[in-house]
Amino acid sequence: MLSPVLKSKRAVQMNIVMRAFVKLRELLAHRLEQVESTLKLHDHAVATVYQVQKLQAAPPEPPQRRIGFRTTEEQ
């Protein structure tokens, strides 16, 4: 924590290393956010394709026959 304040050669080197790690952490966090947002878009697209495929693959349901006697009006 004191490396930015101190002026020794070792403190300057440690400060450079610390800045590099902080920048790397920020870049990785940003990239992870991009990957997560892309993954959410792909999940939604795959779910939509699956729903459409499921609807198209299902055979149509046959009309159910009514049980009981039919009157002349129903025939």
CHARMM internal coordinates of N, CA and C (Angstrom, degrees):
IC EDIT
DIST 1 N 1 CA 1.4555
DIST 1 CA 1 C 1.5307
ANGL 1 N 1 CA 1 C 111.65
DIST 1 C 2 N 1.3055
ANGL 1 CA 1 C 2 N 116.38
DIHE 1 N 1 CA 1 C 2 N -25.51
DIST 2 N 2 CA 1.4585
ANGL 1 C 2 N 2 CA 119.13
DIHE 1 CA 1 C 2 N 2 CA -178.51
DIST 2 CA 2 C 1.5212
ANGL 2 N 2 CA 2 C 112.78
DIHE 1 C 2 N 2 CA 2 C -89.87
DIST 2 C 3 N 1.3183
ANGL 2 CA 2 C 3 N 118.29
DIHE 2 N 2 CA 2 C 3 N -8.01
DIST 3 N 3 CA 1.4646
ANGL 2 C 3 N 3 CA 119.70
DIHE 2 CA 2 C 3 N 3 CA -174.49
DIST 3 CA 3 C 1.5285
ANGL 3 N 3 CA 3 C 113.48
DIHE 2 C 3 N 3 CA 3 C -58.65
DIST 3 C 4 N 1.3462
ANGL 3 CA 3 C 4 N 121.32
DIHE 3 N 3 CA 3 C 4 N -33.96
DIST 4 N 4 CA 1.4736
ANGL 3 C 4 N 4 CA 118.24
DIHE 3 CA 3 C 4 N 4 CA 176.64
DIST 4 CA 4 C 1.5287
ANGL 4 N 4 CA 4 C 112.54
DIHE 3 C 4 N 4 CA 4 C -68.04
DIST 4 C 5 N 1.3284
ANGL 4 CA 4 C 5 N 117.38
DIHE 4 N 4 CA 4 C 5 N -25.36
DIST 5 N 5 CA 1.4585
ANGL 4 C 5 N 5 CA 121.09
DIHE 4 CA 4 C 5 N 5 CA -176.77
DIST 5 CA 5 C 1.5272
ANGL 5 N 5 CA 5 C 110.94
DIHE 4 C 5 N 5 CA 5 C -85.66
DIST 5 C 6 N 1.3247
ANGL 5 CA 5 C 6 N 115.93
DIHE 5 N 5 CA 5 C 6 N -39.21
DIST 6 N 6 CA 1.4627
ANGL 5 C 6 N 6 CA 119.99
DIHE 5 CA 5 C 6 N 6 CA -177.34
DIST 6 CA 6 C 1.5236
ANGL 6 N 6 CA 6 C 110.74
DIHE 5 C 6 N 6 CA 6 C -73.57
DIST 6 C 7 N 1.3130
ANGL 6 CA 6 C 7 N 116.05
DIHE 6 N 6 CA 6 C 7 N 153.87
DIST 7 N 7 CA 1.4590
ANGL 6 C 7 N 7 CA 121.03
DIHE 6 CA 6 C 7 N 7 CA -175.44
DIST 7 CA 7 C 1.5253
ANGL 7 N 7 CA 7 C 113.06
DIHE 6 C 7 N 7 CA 7 C -112.96
DIST 7 C 8 N 1.3198
ANGL 7 CA 7 C 8 N 118.11
DIHE 7 N 7 CA 7 C 8 N 5.51
DIST 8 N 8 CA 1.4619
ANGL 7 C 8 N 8 CA 118.59
DIHE 7 CA 7 C 8 N 8 CA -179.07
DIST 8 CA 8 C 1.5329
ANGL 8 N 8 CA 8 C 109.38
DIHE 7 C 8 N 8 CA 8 C -71.11
DIST 8 C 9 N 1.3205
ANGL 8 CA 8 C 9 N 114.61
DIHE 8 N 8 CA 8 C 9 N 161.76
DIST 9 N 9 CA 1.4596
ANGL 8 C 9 N 9 CA 120.63
DIHE 8 CA 8 C 9 N 9 CA -178.20
DIST 9 CA 9 C 1.5298
ANGL 9 N 9 CA 9 C 110.69
DIHE 8 C 9 N 9 CA 9 C -61.68
DIST 9 C 10 N 1.3219
ANGL 9 CA 9 C 10 N 115.85
DIHE 9 N 9 CA 9 C 10 N -42.32
DIST 10 N 10 CA 1.4692
ANGL 9 C 10 N 10 CA 120.23
DIHE 9 CA 9 C 10 N 10 CA -179.68
DIST 10 CA 10 C 1.5343
ANGL 10 N 10 CA 10 C 111.14
DIHE 9 C 10 N 10 CA 10 C -65.74
DIST 10 C 11 N 1.3263
ANGL 10 CA 10 C 11 N 117.48
DIHE 10 N 10 CA 10 C 11 N -40.01
DIST 11 N 11 CA 1.4634
ANGL 10 C 11 N 11 CA 120.91
DIHE 10 CA 10 C 11 N 11 CA 179.12
DIST 11 CA 11 C 1.5262
ANGL 11 N 11 CA 11 C 110.89
DIHE 10 C 11 N 11 CA 11 C -64.53
DIST 11 C 12 N 1.3130
ANGL 11 CA 11 C 12 N 117.21
DIHE 11 N 11 CA 11 C 12 N -38.88
DIST 12 N 12 CA 1.4701
ANGL 11 C 12 N 12 CA 121.25
DIHE 11 CA 11 C 12 N 12 CA 178.21
DIST 12 CA 12 C 1.5269
ANGL 12 N 12 CA 12 C 109.77
DIHE 11 C 12 N 12 CA 12 C -64.69
DIST 12 C 13 N 1.3320
ANGL 12 CA 12 C 13 N 116.96
DIHE 12 N 12 CA 12 C 13 N -43.17
DIST 13 N 13 CA 1.4720
ANGL 12 C 13 N 13 CA 120.15
DIHE 12 CA 12 C 13 N 13 CA 178.99
DIST 13 CA 13 C 1.5298
ANGL 13 N 13 CA 13 C 110.90
DIHE 12 C 13 N 13 CA 13 C -63.71
DIST 13 C 14 N 1.3034
ANGL 13 CA 13 C 14 N 117.59
DIHE 13 N 13 CA 13 C 14 N -42.16
DIST 14 N 14 CA 1.4631
ANGL 13 C 14 N 14 CA 121.00
DIHE 13 CA 13 C 14 N 14 CA 179.27
DIST 14 CA 14 C 1.5364
ANGL 14 N 14 CA 14 C 110.48
DIHE 13 C 14 N 14 CA 14 C -64.39
DIST 14 C 15 N 1.3264
ANGL 14 CA 14 C 15 N 115.92
DIHE 14 N 14 CA 14 C 15 N -37.71
DIST 15 N 15 CA 1.4566
ANGL 14 C 15 N 15 CA 119.81
DIHE 14 CA 14 C 15 N 15 CA 178.29
DIST 15 CA 15 C 1.5200
ANGL 15 N 15 CA 15 C 110.73
DIHE 14 C 15 N 15 CA 15 C -63.68
DIST 15 C 16 N 1.3163
ANGL 15 CA 15 C 16 N 117.64
DIHE 15 N 15 CA 15 C 16 N -40.48
DIST 16 N 16 CA 1.4708
ANGL 15 C 16 N 16 CA 121.66
DIHE 15 CA 15 C 16 N 16 CA 178.09
DIST 16 CA 16 C 1.5258
ANGL 16 N 16 CA 16 C 110.30
DIHE 15 C 16 N 16 CA 16 C -62.71
DIST 16 C 17 N 1.3300
ANGL 16 CA 16 C 17 N 116.32
DIHE 16 N 16 CA 16 C 17 N -43.71
DIST 17 N 17 CA 1.4672
ANGL 16 C 17 N 17 CA 120.65
DIHE 16 CA 16 C 17 N 17 CA 179.70
DIST 17 CA 17 C 1.5325
ANGL 17 N 17 CA 17 C 110.13
DIHE 16 C 17 N 17 CA 17 C -64.49
DIST 17 C 18 N 1.3202
ANGL 17 CA 17 C 18 N 116.40
DIHE 17 N 17 CA 17 C 18 N -43.35
DIST 18 N 18 CA 1.4700
ANGL 17 C 18 N 18 CA 119.67
DIHE 17 CA 17 C 18 N 18 CA -179.71
DIST 18 CA 18 C 1.5277
ANGL 18 N 18 CA 18 C 110.97
DIHE 17 C 18 N 18 CA 18 C -63.29
DIST 18 C 19 N 1.3126
ANGL 18 CA 18 C 19 N 117.42
DIHE 18 N 18 CA 18 C 19 N -42.02
DIST 19 N 19 CA 1.4676
ANGL 18 C 19 N 19 CA 120.41
DIHE 18 CA 18 C 19 N 19 CA 178.26
DIST 19 CA 19 C 1.5252
ANGL 19 N 19 CA 19 C 110.77
DIHE 18 C 19 N 19 CA 19 C -62.82
DIST 19 C 20 N 1.3235
ANGL 19 CA 19 C 20 N 116.50
DIHE 19 N 19 CA 19 C 20 N -39.62
DIST 20 N 20 CA 1.4627
ANGL 19 C 20 N 20 CA 120.01
DIHE 19 CA 19 C 20 N 20 CA 179.14
DIST 20 CA 20 C 1.5305
ANGL 20 N 20 CA 20 C 110.73
DIHE 19 C 20 N 20 CA 20 C -62.81
DIST 20 C 21 N 1.3162
ANGL 20 CA 20 C 21 N 117.75
DIHE 20 N 20 CA 20 C 21 N -43.28
DIST 21 N 21 CA 1.4630
ANGL 20 C 21 N 21 CA 120.55
DIHE 20 CA 20 C 21 N 21 CA 179.39
DIST 21 CA 21 C 1.5369
ANGL 21 N 21 CA 21 C 111.34
DIHE 20 C 21 N 21 CA 21 C -66.64
DIST 21 C 22 N 1.3107
ANGL 21 CA 21 C 22 N 117.32
DIHE 21 N 21 CA 21 C 22 N -38.89
DIST 22 N 22 CA 1.4626
ANGL 21 C 22 N 22 CA 120.09
DIHE 21 CA 21 C 22 N 22 CA 178.37
DIST 22 CA 22 C 1.5282
ANGL 22 N 22 CA 22 C 110.08
DIHE 21 C 22 N 22 CA 22 C -64.34
DIST 22 C 23 N 1.3171
ANGL 22 CA 22 C 23 N 116.36
DIHE 22 N 22 CA 22 C 23 N -44.60
DIST 23 N 23 CA 1.4725
ANGL 22 C 23 N 23 CA 120.23
DIHE 22 CA 22 C 23 N 23 CA 179.32
DIST 23 CA 23 C 1.5249
ANGL 23 N 23 CA 23 C 110.37
DIHE 22 C 23 N 23 CA 23 C -64.06
DIST 23 C 24 N 1.3232
ANGL 23 CA 23 C 24 N 117.25
DIHE 23 N 23 CA 23 C 24 N -41.65
DIST 24 N 24 CA 1.4623
ANGL 23 C 24 N 24 CA 121.06
DIHE 23 CA 23 C 24 N 24 CA 178.24
DIST 24 CA 24 C 1.5232
ANGL 24 N 24 CA 24 C 110.59
DIHE 23 C 24 N 24 CA 24 C -61.89
DIST 24 C 25 N 1.3223
ANGL 24 CA 24 C 25 N 117.65
DIHE 24 N 24 CA 24 C 25 N -42.05
DIST 25 N 25 CA 1.4649
ANGL 24 C 25 N 25 CA 121.33
DIHE 24 CA 24 C 25 N 25 CA 178.32
DIST 25 CA 25 C 1.5265
ANGL 25 N 25 CA 25 C 110.79
DIHE 24 C 25 N 25 CA 25 C -62.63
DIST 25 C 26 N 1.3196
ANGL 25 CA 25 C 26 N 117.80
DIHE 25 N 25 CA 25 C 26 N -41.54
DIST 26 N 26 CA 1.4658
ANGL 25 C 26 N 26 CA 121.45
DIHE 25 CA 25 C 26 N 26 CA 178.40
DIST 26 CA 26 C 1.5304
ANGL 26 N 26 CA 26 C 111.12
DIHE 25 C 26 N 26 CA 26 C -64.25
DIST 26 C 27 N 1.3296
ANGL 26 CA 26 C 27 N 116.44
DIHE 26 N 26 CA 26 C 27 N -43.49
DIST 27 N 27 CA 1.4658
ANGL 26 C 27 N 27 CA 120.31
DIHE 26 CA 26 C 27 N 27 CA 179.16
DIST 27 CA 27 C 1.5250
ANGL 27 N 27 CA 27 C 111.32
DIHE 26 C 27 N 27 CA 27 C -63.45
DIST 27 C 28 N 1.3141
ANGL 27 CA 27 C 28 N 116.66
DIHE 27 N 27 CA 27 C 28 N -41.78
DIST 28 N 28 CA 1.4576
ANGL 27 C 28 N 28 CA 120.48
DIHE 27 CA 27 C 28 N 28 CA 179.39
DIST 28 CA 28 C 1.5299
ANGL 28 N 28 CA 28 C 111.29
DIHE 27 C 28 N 28 CA 28 C -66.12
DIST 28 C 29 N 1.3070
ANGL 28 CA 28 C 29 N 117.27
DIHE 28 N 28 CA 28 C 29 N -39.24
DIST 29 N 29 CA 1.4621
ANGL 28 C 29 N 29 CA 120.74
DIHE 28 CA 28 C 29 N 29 CA 178.42
DIST 29 CA 29 C 1.5256
ANGL 29 N 29 CA 29 C 110.64
DIHE 28 C 29 N 29 CA 29 C -64.62
DIST 29 C 30 N 1.3338
ANGL 29 CA 29 C 30 N 116.50
DIHE 29 N 29 CA 29 C 30 N -41.86
DIST 30 N 30 CA 1.4697
ANGL 29 C 30 N 30 CA 120.54
DIHE 29 CA 29 C 30 N 30 CA 178.35
DIST 30 CA 30 C 1.5280
ANGL 30 N 30 CA 30 C 110.82
DIHE 29 C 30 N 30 CA 30 C -64.37
DIST 30 C 31 N 1.3180
ANGL 30 CA 30 C 31 N 115.97
DIHE 30 N 30 CA 30 C 31 N -43.95
DIST 31 N 31 CA 1.4728
ANGL 30 C 31 N 31 CA 119.98
DIHE 30 CA 30 C 31 N 31 CA -179.92
DIST 31 CA 31 C 1.5322
ANGL 31 N 31 CA 31 C 110.72
DIHE 30 C 31 N 31 CA 31 C -64.82
DIST 31 C 32 N 1.3221
ANGL 31 CA 31 C 32 N 117.16
DIHE 31 N 31 CA 31 C 32 N -38.53
DIST 32 N 32 CA 1.4601
ANGL 31 C 32 N 32 CA 120.98
DIHE 31 CA 31 C 32 N 32 CA 178.17
DIST 32 CA 32 C 1.5207
ANGL 32 N 32 CA 32 C 110.82
DIHE 31 C 32 N 32 CA 32 C -63.40
DIST 32 C 33 N 1.3244
ANGL 32 CA 32 C 33 N 117.86
DIHE 32 N 32 CA 32 C 33 N -39.27
DIST 33 N 33 CA 1.4580
ANGL 32 C 33 N 33 CA 121.21
DIHE 32 CA 32 C 33 N 33 CA 176.72
DIST 33 CA 33 C 1.5266
ANGL 33 N 33 CA 33 C 110.71
DIHE 32 C 33 N 33 CA 33 C -62.56
DIST 33 C 34 N 1.3355
ANGL 33 CA 33 C 34 N 117.19
DIHE 33 N 33 CA 33 C 34 N -40.91
DIST 34 N 34 CA 1.4615
ANGL 33 C 34 N 34 CA 120.91
DIHE 33 CA 33 C 34 N 34 CA 178.46
DIST 34 CA 34 C 1.5261
ANGL 34 N 34 CA 34 C 110.80
DIHE 33 C 34 N 34 CA 34 C -63.13
DIST 34 C 35 N 1.3178
ANGL 34 CA 34 C 35 N 116.37
DIHE 34 N 34 CA 34 C 35 N -44.51
DIST 35 N 35 CA 1.4652
ANGL 34 C 35 N 35 CA 120.61
DIHE 34 CA 34 C 35 N 35 CA -179.24
DIST 35 CA 35 C 1.5266
ANGL 35 N 35 CA 35 C 110.03
DIHE 34 C 35 N 35 CA 35 C -63.94
DIST 35 C 36 N 1.3226
ANGL 35 CA 35 C 36 N 117.73
DIHE 35 N 35 CA 35 C 36 N -42.46
DIST 36 N 36 CA 1.4615
ANGL 35 C 36 N 36 CA 121.06
DIHE 35 CA 35 C 36 N 36 CA 179.72
DIST 36 CA 36 C 1.5258
ANGL 36 N 36 CA 36 C 111.52
DIHE 35 C 36 N 36 CA 36 C -63.51
DIST 36 C 37 N 1.3252
ANGL 36 CA 36 C 37 N 117.84
DIHE 36 N 36 CA 36 C 37 N -41.84
DIST 37 N 37 CA 1.4697
ANGL 36 C 37 N 37 CA 119.65
DIHE 36 CA 36 C 37 N 37 CA 179.53
DIST 37 CA 37 C 1.5218
ANGL 37 N 37 CA 37 C 110.82
DIHE 36 C 37 N 37 CA 37 C -66.73
DIST 37 C 38 N 1.3286
ANGL 37 CA 37 C 38 N 117.43
DIHE 37 N 37 CA 37 C 38 N -39.22
DIST 38 N 38 CA 1.4634
ANGL 37 C 38 N 38 CA 120.72
DIHE 37 CA 37 C 38 N 38 CA 176.94
DIST 38 CA 38 C 1.5173
ANGL 38 N 38 CA 38 C 110.26
DIHE 37 C 38 N 38 CA 38 C -64.86
DIST 38 C 39 N 1.3106
ANGL 38 CA 38 C 39 N 116.84
DIHE 38 N 38 CA 38 C 39 N -40.64
DIST 39 N 39 CA 1.4611
ANGL 38 C 39 N 39 CA 121.28
DIHE 38 CA 38 C 39 N 39 CA 179.34
DIST 39 CA 39 C 1.5276
ANGL 39 N 39 CA 39 C 111.08
DIHE 38 C 39 N 39 CA 39 C -63.27
DIST 39 C 40 N 1.3237
ANGL 39 CA 39 C 40 N 117.28
DIHE 39 N 39 CA 39 C 40 N -39.41
DIST 40 N 40 CA 1.4663
ANGL 39 C 40 N 40 CA 120.50
DIHE 39 CA 39 C 40 N 40 CA 177.82
DIST 40 CA 40 C 1.5248
ANGL 40 N 40 CA 40 C 110.71
DIHE 39 C 40 N 40 CA 40 C -63.10
DIST 40 C 41 N 1.3360
ANGL 40 CA 40 C 41 N 117.02
DIHE 40 N 40 CA 40 C 41 N -41.87
DIST 41 N 41 CA 1.4646
ANGL 40 C 41 N 41 CA 120.22
DIHE 40 CA 40 C 41 N 41 CA 177.80
DIST 41 CA 41 C 1.5235
ANGL 41 N 41 CA 41 C 110.92
DIHE 40 C 41 N 41 CA 41 C -62.68
DIST 41 C 42 N 1.3156
ANGL 41 CA 41 C 42 N 116.62
DIHE 41 N 41 CA 41 C 42 N -43.19
DIST 42 N 42 CA 1.4615
ANGL 41 C 42 N 42 CA 120.46
DIHE 41 CA 41 C 42 N 42 CA -179.46
DIST 42 CA 42 C 1.5241
ANGL 42 N 42 CA 42 C 110.78
DIHE 41 C 42 N 42 CA 42 C -67.64
DIST 42 C 43 N 1.3259
ANGL 42 CA 42 C 43 N 117.66
DIHE 42 N 42 CA 42 C 43 N -38.92
DIST 43 N 43 CA 1.4632
ANGL 42 C 43 N 43 CA 120.49
DIHE 42 CA 42 C 43 N 43 CA 177.42
DIST 43 CA 43 C 1.5197
ANGL 43 N 43 CA 43 C 110.89
DIHE 42 C 43 N 43 CA 43 C -59.78
DIST 43 C 44 N 1.3194
ANGL 43 CA 43 C 44 N 115.83
DIHE 43 N 43 CA 43 C 44 N -43.21
DIST 44 N 44 CA 1.4655
ANGL 43 C 44 N 44 CA 119.81
DIHE 43 CA 43 C 44 N 44 CA 179.77
DIST 44 CA 44 C 1.5298
ANGL 44 N 44 CA 44 C 110.48
DIHE 43 C 44 N 44 CA 44 C -64.69
DIST 44 C 45 N 1.3264
ANGL 44 CA 44 C 45 N 116.98
DIHE 44 N 44 CA 44 C 45 N -42.62
DIST 45 N 45 CA 1.4659
ANGL 44 C 45 N 45 CA 120.50
DIHE 44 CA 44 C 45 N 45 CA -179.72
DIST 45 CA 45 C 1.5238
ANGL 45 N 45 CA 45 C 111.02
DIHE 44 C 45 N 45 CA 45 C -65.06
DIST 45 C 46 N 1.3043
ANGL 45 CA 45 C 46 N 117.41
DIHE 45 N 45 CA 45 C 46 N -42.66
DIST 46 N 46 CA 1.4659
ANGL 45 C 46 N 46 CA 120.86
DIHE 45 CA 45 C 46 N 46 CA 179.52
DIST 46 CA 46 C 1.5194
ANGL 46 N 46 CA 46 C 110.29
DIHE 45 C 46 N 46 CA 46 C -65.15
DIST 46 C 47 N 1.3130
ANGL 46 CA 46 C 47 N 118.12
DIHE 46 N 46 CA 46 C 47 N -40.71
DIST 47 N 47 CA 1.4627
ANGL 46 C 47 N 47 CA 121.39
DIHE 46 CA 46 C 47 N 47 CA 178.73
DIST 47 CA 47 C 1.5262
ANGL 47 N 47 CA 47 C 110.60
DIHE 46 C 47 N 47 CA 47 C -63.05
DIST 47 C 48 N 1.3235
ANGL 47 CA 47 C 48 N 117.04
DIHE 47 N 47 CA 47 C 48 N -40.63
DIST 48 N 48 CA 1.4623
ANGL 47 C 48 N 48 CA 120.82
DIHE 47 CA 47 C 48 N 48 CA 178.50
DIST 48 CA 48 C 1.5224
ANGL 48 N 48 CA 48 C 110.87
DIHE 47 C 48 N 48 CA 48 C -64.32
DIST 48 C 49 N 1.3214
ANGL 48 CA 48 C 49 N 117.14
DIHE 48 N 48 CA 48 C 49 N -45.39
DIST 49 N 49 CA 1.4645
ANGL 48 C 49 N 49 CA 121.19
DIHE 48 CA 48 C 49 N 49 CA 179.00
DIST 49 CA 49 C 1.5268
ANGL 49 N 49 CA 49 C 110.03
DIHE 48 C 49 N 49 CA 49 C -61.97
DIST 49 C 50 N 1.3143
ANGL 49 CA 49 C 50 N 116.93
DIHE 49 N 49 CA 49 C 50 N -41.48
DIST 50 N 50 CA 1.4657
ANGL 49 C 50 N 50 CA 120.76
DIHE 49 CA 49 C 50 N 50 CA 179.78
DIST 50 CA 50 C 1.5236
ANGL 50 N 50 CA 50 C 110.81
DIHE 49 C 50 N 50 CA 50 C -63.43
DIST 50 C 51 N 1.3372
ANGL 50 CA 50 C 51 N 117.96
DIHE 50 N 50 CA 50 C 51 N -42.71
DIST 51 N 51 CA 1.4552
ANGL 50 C 51 N 51 CA 120.96
DIHE 50 CA 50 C 51 N 51 CA 179.46
DIST 51 CA 51 C 1.5265
ANGL 51 N 51 CA 51 C 111.43
DIHE 50 C 51 N 51 CA 51 C -63.40
DIST 51 C 52 N 1.3263
ANGL 51 CA 51 C 52 N 116.96
DIHE 51 N 51 CA 51 C 52 N -43.63
DIST 52 N 52 CA 1.4630
ANGL 51 C 52 N 52 CA 120.63
DIHE 51 CA 51 C 52 N 52 CA 179.50
DIST 52 CA 52 C 1.5256
ANGL 52 N 52 CA 52 C 109.98
DIHE 51 C 52 N 52 CA 52 C -64.51
DIST 52 C 53 N 1.3075
ANGL 52 CA 52 C 53 N 116.99
DIHE 52 N 52 CA 52 C 53 N -43.96
DIST 53 N 53 CA 1.4662
ANGL 52 C 53 N 53 CA 120.68
DIHE 52 CA 52 C 53 N 53 CA 179.31
DIST 53 CA 53 C 1.5162
ANGL 53 N 53 CA 53 C 110.91
DIHE 52 C 53 N 53 CA 53 C -62.57
DIST 53 C 54 N 1.3180
ANGL 53 CA 53 C 54 N 116.61
DIHE 53 N 53 CA 53 C 54 N -39.34
DIST 54 N 54 CA 1.4627
ANGL 53 C 54 N 54 CA 120.99
DIHE 53 CA 53 C 54 N 54 CA -179.81
DIST 54 CA 54 C 1.5301
ANGL 54 N 54 CA 54 C 110.43
DIHE 53 C 54 N 54 CA 54 C -65.04
DIST 54 C 55 N 1.3240
ANGL 54 CA 54 C 55 N 116.66
DIHE 54 N 54 CA 54 C 55 N -40.09
DIST 55 N 55 CA 1.4601
ANGL 54 C 55 N 55 CA 120.23
DIHE 54 CA 54 C 55 N 55 CA 178.40
DIST 55 CA 55 C 1.5249
ANGL 55 N 55 CA 55 C 111.66
DIHE 54 C 55 N 55 CA 55 C -67.18
DIST 55 C 56 N 1.3172
ANGL 55 CA 55 C 56 N 117.66
DIHE 55 N 55 CA 55 C 56 N -38.71
DIST 56 N 56 CA 1.4571
ANGL 55 C 56 N 56 CA 120.95
DIHE 55 CA 55 C 56 N 56 CA -178.50
DIST 56 CA 56 C 1.5230
ANGL 56 N 56 CA 56 C 112.02
DIHE 55 C 56 N 56 CA 56 C -75.15
DIST 56 C 57 N 1.3112
ANGL 56 CA 56 C 57 N 117.60
DIHE 56 N 56 CA 56 C 57 N -30.19
DIST 57 N 57 CA 1.4626
ANGL 56 C 57 N 57 CA 120.93
DIHE 56 CA 56 C 57 N 57 CA -176.75
DIST 57 CA 57 C 1.5209
ANGL 57 N 57 CA 57 C 112.49
DIHE 56 C 57 N 57 CA 57 C -81.59
DIST 57 C 58 N 1.3136
ANGL 57 CA 57 C 58 N 117.83
DIHE 57 N 57 CA 57 C 58 N -21.19
DIST 58 N 58 CA 1.4610
ANGL 57 C 58 N 58 CA 120.57
DIHE 57 CA 57 C 58 N 58 CA -177.62
DIST 58 CA 58 C 1.5278
ANGL 58 N 58 CA 58 C 109.47
DIHE 57 C 58 N 58 CA 58 C -73.37
DIST 58 C 59 N 1.3372
ANGL 58 CA 58 C 59 N 117.20
DIHE 58 N 58 CA 58 C 59 N 130.07
DIST 59 N 59 CA 1.4700
ANGL 58 C 59 N 59 CA 118.77
DIHE 58 CA 58 C 59 N 59 CA 177.86
DIST 59 CA 59 C 1.5283
ANGL 59 N 59 CA 59 C 109.39
DIHE 58 C 59 N 59 CA 59 C -69.99
DIST 59 C 60 N 1.3126
ANGL 59 CA 59 C 60 N 116.27
DIHE 59 N 59 CA 59 C 60 N 148.77
DIST 60 N 60 CA 1.4637
ANGL 59 C 60 N 60 CA 117.65
DIHE 59 CA 59 C 60 N 60 CA 179.20
DIST 60 CA 60 C 1.5273
ANGL 60 N 60 CA 60 C 110.09
DIHE 59 C 60 N 60 CA 60 C -66.17
DIST 60 C 61 N 1.2925
ANGL 60 CA 60 C 61 N 115.19
DIHE 60 N 60 CA 60 C 61 N 143.51
DIST 61 N 61 CA 1.4549
ANGL 60 C 61 N 61 CA 119.25
DIHE 60 CA 60 C 61 N 61 CA -179.48
DIST 61 CA 61 C 1.5258
ANGL 61 N 61 CA 61 C 109.52
DIHE 60 C 61 N 61 CA 61 C -76.68
DIST 61 C 62 N 1.3311
ANGL 61 CA 61 C 62 N 116.99
DIHE 61 N 61 CA 61 C 62 N 130.82
DIST 62 N 62 CA 1.4679
ANGL 61 C 62 N 62 CA 118.57
DIHE 61 CA 61 C 62 N 62 CA 178.50
DIST 62 CA 62 C 1.5252
ANGL 62 N 62 CA 62 C 109.88
DIHE 61 C 62 N 62 CA 62 C -71.34
DIST 62 C 63 N 1.3065
ANGL 62 CA 62 C 63 N 116.58
DIHE 62 N 62 CA 62 C 63 N 150.11
DIST 63 N 63 CA 1.4639
ANGL 62 C 63 N 63 CA 117.73
DIHE 62 CA 62 C 63 N 63 CA 178.70
DIST 63 CA 63 C 1.5279
ANGL 63 N 63 CA 63 C 110.23
DIHE 62 C 63 N 63 CA 63 C -64.68
DIST 63 C 64 N 1.3073
ANGL 63 CA 63 C 64 N 115.88
DIHE 63 N 63 CA 63 C 64 N 138.77
DIST 64 N 64 CA 1.4571
ANGL 63 C 64 N 64 CA 119.53
DIHE 63 CA 63 C 64 N 64 CA -177.97
DIST 64 CA 64 C 1.5218
ANGL 64 N 64 CA 64 C 109.85
DIHE 63 C 64 N 64 CA 64 C -79.96
DIST 64 C 65 N 1.3081
ANGL 64 CA 64 C 65 N 114.30
DIHE 64 N 64 CA 64 C 65 N 138.44
DIST 65 N 65 CA 1.4579
ANGL 64 C 65 N 65 CA 119.59
DIHE 64 CA 64 C 65 N 65 CA 177.10
DIST 65 CA 65 C 1.5149
ANGL 65 N 65 CA 65 C 108.80
DIHE 64 C 65 N 65 CA 65 C -82.63
DIST 65 C 66 N 1.2765
ANGL 65 CA 65 C 66 N 115.21
DIHE 65 N 65 CA 65 C 66 N 138.70
DIST 66 N 66 CA 1.4490
ANGL 65 C 66 N 66 CA 120.25
DIHE 65 CA 65 C 66 N 66 CA 178.42
DIST 66 CA 66 C 1.5178
ANGL 66 N 66 CA 66 C 109.11
DIHE 65 C 66 N 66 CA 66 C -78.60
DIST 66 C 67 N 1.2886
ANGL 66 CA 66 C 67 N 115.37
DIHE 66 N 66 CA 66 C 67 N 140.33
DIST 67 N 67 CA 1.4522
ANGL 66 C 67 N 67 CA 121.10
DIHE 66 CA 66 C 67 N 67 CA 179.07
DIST 67 CA 67 C 1.5208
ANGL 67 N 67 CA 67 C 108.86
DIHE 66 C 67 N 67 CA 67 C -92.29
DIST 67 C 68 N 1.3088
ANGL 67 CA 67 C 68 N 115.24
DIHE 67 N 67 CA 67 C 68 N 137.51
DIST 68 N 68 CA 1.4664
ANGL 67 C 68 N 68 CA 119.59
DIHE 67 CA 67 C 68 N 68 CA 176.60
DIST 68 CA 68 C 1.5157
ANGL 68 N 68 CA 68 C 111.31
DIHE 67 C 68 N 68 CA 68 C 122.39
DIST 68 C 69 N 1.2887
ANGL 68 CA 68 C 69 N 114.81
DIHE 68 N 68 CA 68 C 69 N -173.54
DIST 69 N 69 CA 1.4644
ANGL 68 C 69 N 69 CA 121.03
DIHE 68 CA 68 C 69 N 69 CA -179.51
DIST 69 CA 69 C 1.5164
ANGL 69 N 69 CA 69 C 109.83
DIHE 68 C 69 N 69 CA 69 C -81.18
DIST 69 C 70 N 1.3054
ANGL 69 CA 69 C 70 N 114.34
DIHE 69 N 69 CA 69 C 70 N 146.36
DIST 70 N 70 CA 1.4722
ANGL 69 C 70 N 70 CA 120.21
DIHE 69 CA 69 C 70 N 70 CA 176.28
DIST 70 CA 70 C 1.5143
ANGL 70 N 70 CA 70 C 108.89
DIHE 69 C 70 N 70 CA 70 C -101.66
DIST 70 C 71 N 1.2807
ANGL 70 CA 70 C 71 N 114.02
DIHE 70 N 70 CA 70 C 71 N 140.07
DIST 71 N 71 CA 1.4513
ANGL 70 C 71 N 71 CA 117.91
DIHE 70 CA 70 C 71 N 71 CA 175.03
DIST 71 CA 71 C 1.5255
ANGL 71 N 71 CA 71 C 107.72
DIHE 70 C 71 N 71 CA 71 C -89.33
DIST 71 C 72 N 1.2567
ANGL 71 CA 71 C 72 N 117.50
DIHE 71 N 71 CA 71 C 72 N 168.42
DIST 72 N 72 CA 1.4653
ANGL 71 C 72 N 72 CA 121.02
DIHE 71 CA 71 C 72 N 72 CA -179.89
DIST 72 CA 72 C 1.5209
ANGL 72 N 72 CA 72 C 110.73
DIHE 71 C 72 N 72 CA 72 C -65.94
DIST 72 C 73 N 1.2957
ANGL 72 CA 72 C 73 N 118.50
DIHE 72 N 72 CA 72 C 73 N -24.94
DIST 73 N 73 CA 1.4673
ANGL 72 C 73 N 73 CA 121.61
DIHE 72 CA 72 C 73 N 73 CA 179.36
DIST 73 CA 73 C 1.5213
ANGL 73 N 73 CA 73 C 111.50
DIHE 72 C 73 N 73 CA 73 C -72.20
DIST 73 C 74 N 1.3346
ANGL 73 CA 73 C 74 N 118.36
DIHE 73 N 73 CA 73 C 74 N -30.10
DIST 74 N 74 CA 1.4656
ANGL 73 C 74 N 74 CA 122.50
DIHE 73 CA 73 C 74 N 74 CA -176.93
DIST 74 CA 74 C 1.5191
ANGL 74 N 74 CA 74 C 111.98
DIHE 73 C 74 N 74 CA 74 C -82.44
DIST 74 C 75 N 1.2883
ANGL 74 CA 74 C 75 N 119.12
DIHE 74 N 74 CA 74 C 75 N -20.97
DIST 75 N 75 CA 1.4780
ANGL 74 C 75 N 75 CA 120.68
DIHE 74 CA 74 C 75 N 75 CA -175.76
DIST 75 CA 75 C 1.4534
ANGL 75 N 75 CA 75 C 108.38
DIHE 74 C 75 N 75 CA 75 C -76.53
END
COOR INIT
IC SEED 1 N 1 CA 1 C
IC BUILD
